[in-house]
Amino acid sequence: MQLATTATRPTCASTTASRWPKIGHETGLKKLGVEKLKPIVGRGILLDIAGARGVEAMDVGQEITMADVQSALRRQTMANFRFQPGDVVLFRTG
């Protein structure tokens, strides 16, 4: 899904509101949002992908590749890190 920016807030470029009016609107989901999830418990790993690329923020639509993940791990002195089942991986993109 790609985000588009309006003058006041980001909106979903897939026009969720027009496709599924009971589920979404221009500011996001009305149902099935993250606030409906039960707590997620796991080891958290924060990877600074933007920093590994040498930028303050990534552009909208840029993909995160395994090379980015490996670069971020090396930059964060975690080159030998091994992900485990249940890990929660968060990417800082800007």
VEXTORKE-203171 format. One line per 3 residues: number of its first residue (from 1); for each residue z, x, y of N, C-alpha, C. Coordinates in pm, 1 decimal, decimal comma. Example, Ala and Ser with C-alpha at 12.3 -4.5 7.8 and 13.67 -1.06 7.14 Angstrom:
1> 780,0 1319,0 -569,0 780,0 1230,0 -450,0 780,0 1320,0 -330,0  708,0 1285,0 -225,0 714,0 1367,0 -106,0 787,0 1290,0 3,0
// end
This chain:
1> 0,0 84,6 -115,8 0,0 0,0 0,0 0,0 89,6 122,6  -77,7 58,8 221,9 -85,6 137,4 343,0 -25,9 59,8 458,3  45,8 129,9 545,1 106,4 64,2 659,5 18,6 81,3 782,2
4> 13,7 -21,2 862,9 -54,5 -14,7 991,8 51,2 -32,4 1098,5  29,2 23,4 1214,3 129,0 15,2 1319,6 80,6 -77,4 1430,3  168,7 -167,0 1471,1 141,1 -250,0 1586,9 221,2 -193,3 1702,8
7> 209,5 -251,7 1818,6 280,9 -200,4 1935,3 431,8 -206,3 1916,8  481,0 -299,8 1836,9 625,7 -316,0 1826,1 683,6 -276,0 1691,0  608,3 -283,6 1583,7 665,8 -253,8 1452,5 555,9 -228,0 1350,3
10> 589,3 -154,1 1240,6 490,9 -135,1 1134,7 468,5 -264,9 1058,4  348,5 -284,9 1010,7 318,0 -402,7 930,9 242,0 -360,9 807,0  240,9 -444,6 709,2 172,4 -417,2 584,4 24,3 -445,1 600,3
13> -57,8 -343,2 573,9 -201,1 -358,1 592,3 -263,5 -452,9 490,3  -192,9 -481,4 380,8 -249,3 -569,8 279,3 -233,2 -716,8 314,9  -181,3 -745,9 431,1 -161,2 -882,4 481,8 -90,3 -972,6 382,6
16> 29,0 -928,7 342,9 111,6 -1006,3 251,0 131,6 -1148,6 300,3  148,0 -1163,0 429,9 175,7 -1296,1 485,9 65,2 -1395,7 454,8  -58,6 -1354,0 468,0 -167,5 -1448,4 444,4 -191,7 -1473,1 296,6
19> -161,0 -1376,7 212,0 -185,3 -1391,8 68,2 -74,6 -1471,7 0,2  50,5 -1442,0 36,4 163,9 -1505,5 -27,9 263,9 -1548,3 79,0  238,8 -1655,0 150,2 325,0 -1691,9 262,9 470,0 -1719,3 225,5
22> 498,5 -1757,4 101,4 637,2 -1782,8 62,5 712,5 -1652,7 34,9  640,0 -1545,5 11,0 703,6 -1417,9 -23,0 712,4 -1326,1 97,7  606,1 -1317,7 178,4 606,1 -1218,9 284,9 560,9 -1271,8 418,8
25> 587,2 -1191,5 519,7 540,4 -1219,6 655,7 508,8 -1086,1 720,8  467,8 -1084,0 847,2 418,5 -960,5 907,0 522,7 -849,9 918,8  650,2 -880,7 908,3 752,8 -776,6 916,0 804,8 -734,3 779,2
28> 751,3 -788,5 672,6 793,1 -746,3 539,5 813,6 -862,3 445,0  886,2 -836,1 339,8 908,9 -935,4 237,0 1023,8 -1028,5 274,2  1008,2 -1156,4 239,0 1116,9 -1253,0 255,9 1195,0 -1266,5 126,6
31> 1128,5 -1243,4 14,3 1190,9 -1246,0 -118,0 1157,5 -1114,2 -186,5  1231,7 -1079,1 -284,7 1207,4 -960,0 -365,7 1224,9 -830,6 -286,9  1298,5 -832,6 -177,9 1323,2 -712,9 -98,7 1429,0 -625,6 -163,4
34> 1443,7 -504,6 -111,4 1538,2 -409,1 -166,0 1681,5 -461,6 -160,3  1709,9 -549,6 -64,3 1846,4 -604,5 -54,7 1881,3 -690,2 -175,8  1783,6 -729,6 -256,3 1807,7 -811,0 -375,8 1840,0 -724,9 -498,1
37> 1820,1 -592,6 -489,1 1844,9 -504,7 -603,2 1993,6 -486,7 -627,7  2027,6 -468,2 -752,7 2163,8 -430,0 -786,9 2178,5 -282,1 -751,8  2300,4 -235,3 -735,9 2318,6 -94,0 -699,5 2251,0 0,1 -798,9
40> 2192,2 104,7 -745,1 2130,5 208,8 -827,2 2225,9 327,3 -826,2  2268,8 368,7 -943,7 2361,2 480,9 -954,3 2291,0 591,3 -1031,2  2287,2 707,0 -972,8 2225,8 821,0 -1039,0 2240,0 944,0 -952,1
43> 2203,7 1055,3 -1007,4 2206,2 1179,5 -930,9 2091,5 1175,0 -831,3  2120,5 1197,6 -704,5 2018,7 1192,6 -600,5 1963,4 1330,1 -569,8  1832,3 1340,5 -561,8 1764,6 1464,7 -526,0 1676,8 1434,7 -406,1
46> 1705,8 1499,8 -292,7 1627,3 1481,6 -171,2 1532,7 1599,4 -157,1  1403,0 1571,9 -154,0 1302,5 1676,3 -138,5 1235,8 1661,6 -2,0  1235,9 1769,9 74,2 1177,1 1771,4 208,3 1029,4 1807,5 197,2
49> 947,5 1707,6 173,7 803,9 1729,6 156,5 738,8 1768,8 288,8  776,0 1702,8 398,0 719,4 1737,5 528,9 752,3 1882,5 563,3  876,3 1922,8 542,2 916,2 2060,7 569,7 839,8 2161,0 485,6
52> 818,2 2128,3 358,9 743,6 2217,5 270,4 598,3 2232,5 316,5  546,2 2129,3 381,6 410,0 2136,2 436,2 406,9 2199,9 574,5  524,4 2224,5 630,8 531,5 2287,0 762,1 503,8 2192,5 877,6
55> 530,3 2063,3 856,6 509,2 1964,4 962,8 637,8 1886,1 984,1  650,3 1827,2 1103,4 767,2 1743,0 1132,2 757,4 1610,5 1056,4  635,1 1556,3 1047,7 614,7 1427,8 979,2 475,2 1424,6 918,3
58> 465,4 1364,2 801,3 335,8 1346,1 736,0 263,7 1227,9 799,9  131,9 1229,0 790,4 52,3 1118,3 840,6 56,8 1002,1 742,4  40,3 881,8 793,7 34,0 762,4 709,9 -80,8 778,5 609,9
61> -53,8 747,1 486,1 -157,5 751,3 382,8 -168,1 882,9 308,1  -97,5 987,7 354,2 -103,3 1114,6 282,4 -28,8 1102,8 150,5  -86,9 1159,8 46,6 -25,5 1156,1 -86,0 71,4 1271,9 -104,2
64> 170,2 1248,6 -186,4 261,3 1354,7 -228,5 217,2 1396,9 -367,4  185,3 1525,2 -382,9 135,9 1576,8 -510,5 245,7 1655,5 -581,8  220,8 1689,8 -706,8 315,6 1773,7 -780,5 326,0 1910,3 -715,1
67> 217,7 1959,4 -655,2 223,3 2086,8 -583,0 320,7 2076,3 -465,7  322,9 1960,4 -397,7 418,9 1938,1 -288,7 562,0 1940,9 -342,0  584,1 1874,4 -453,8 717,9 1869,6 -514,6 762,9 2010,7 -551,0
70> 675,9 2087,3 -615,1 710,1 2224,3 -654,9 734,7 2313,2 -532,8  654,7 2295,3 -429,1 672,4 2371,7 -305,4 806,3 2338,9 -239,6  841,5 2210,6 -234,2 969,7 2169,8 -176,3 1085,9 2225,5 -258,2
73> 1075,2 2221,8 -389,4 1181,1 2276,7 -474,3 1199,7 2426,0 -448,0  1089,6 2500,6 -438,5 1099,4 2644,7 -409,5 1162,6 2668,2 -272,7  1118,2 2593,2 -172,3 1168,5 2609,4 -34,9 1317,7 2578,0 -26,7
76> 1364,8 2487,9 -111,2 1505,1 2447,9 -112,2 1586,9 2528,1 -214,6  1533,4 2641,6 -256,8 1595,0 2730,7 -356,6 1634,4 2656,1 -483,8  1544,8 2569,3 -528,8 1566,3 2490,7 -650,0 1448,7 2507,9 -746,5
79> 1385,0 2625,7 -744,2 1263,2 2647,2 -821,8 1282,0 2620,6 -971,1  1400,1 2645,6 -1024,5 1426,0 2626,4 -1167,9 1488,5 2492,0 -1199,1  1493,3 2403,6 -1099,1 1555,4 2272,3 -1116,2 1479,5 2191,0 -1221,3
82> 1552,4 2116,9 -1302,7 1492,5 2028,6 -1403,6 1538,7 1886,2 -1377,7  1443,6 1797,9 -1360,6 1476,0 1656,4 -1343,5 1524,8 1601,8 -1476,6  1618,5 1506,6 -1467,0 1676,0 1442,8 -1584,9 1650,1 1292,7 -1579,5
85> 1647,0 1226,2 -1695,7 1634,6 1081,0 -1694,5 1747,2 1019,7 -1610,3  1713,1 925,4 -1527,5 1810,8 859,2 -1441,7 1822,7 919,9 -1302,6  1759,3 1036,3 -1279,8 1761,9 1095,3 -1146,4 1691,7 1003,4 -1047,3
88> 1742,7 1001,5 -924,5 1681,9 924,2 -816,5 1624,1 1026,1 -719,4  1491,3 1030,5 -708,1 1424,5 1129,1 -623,7 1383,9 1062,7 -493,6  1428,5 1122,9 -382,4 1395,1 1073,2 -248,4 1309,6 1178,7 -179,4
91> 1204,3 1134,7 -112,5 1115,4 1224,8 -42,4 1131,3 1207,9 108,2  1160,5 1317,5 178,5 1160,0 1312,9 326,3 1017,5 1344,5 370,8  958,5 1248,3 438,4 819,5 1264,0 482,5 808,3 1273,3 633,6
94> 918,5 1258,1 704,6 915,4 1270,2 849,8 1018,6 1184,4 915,7
// end
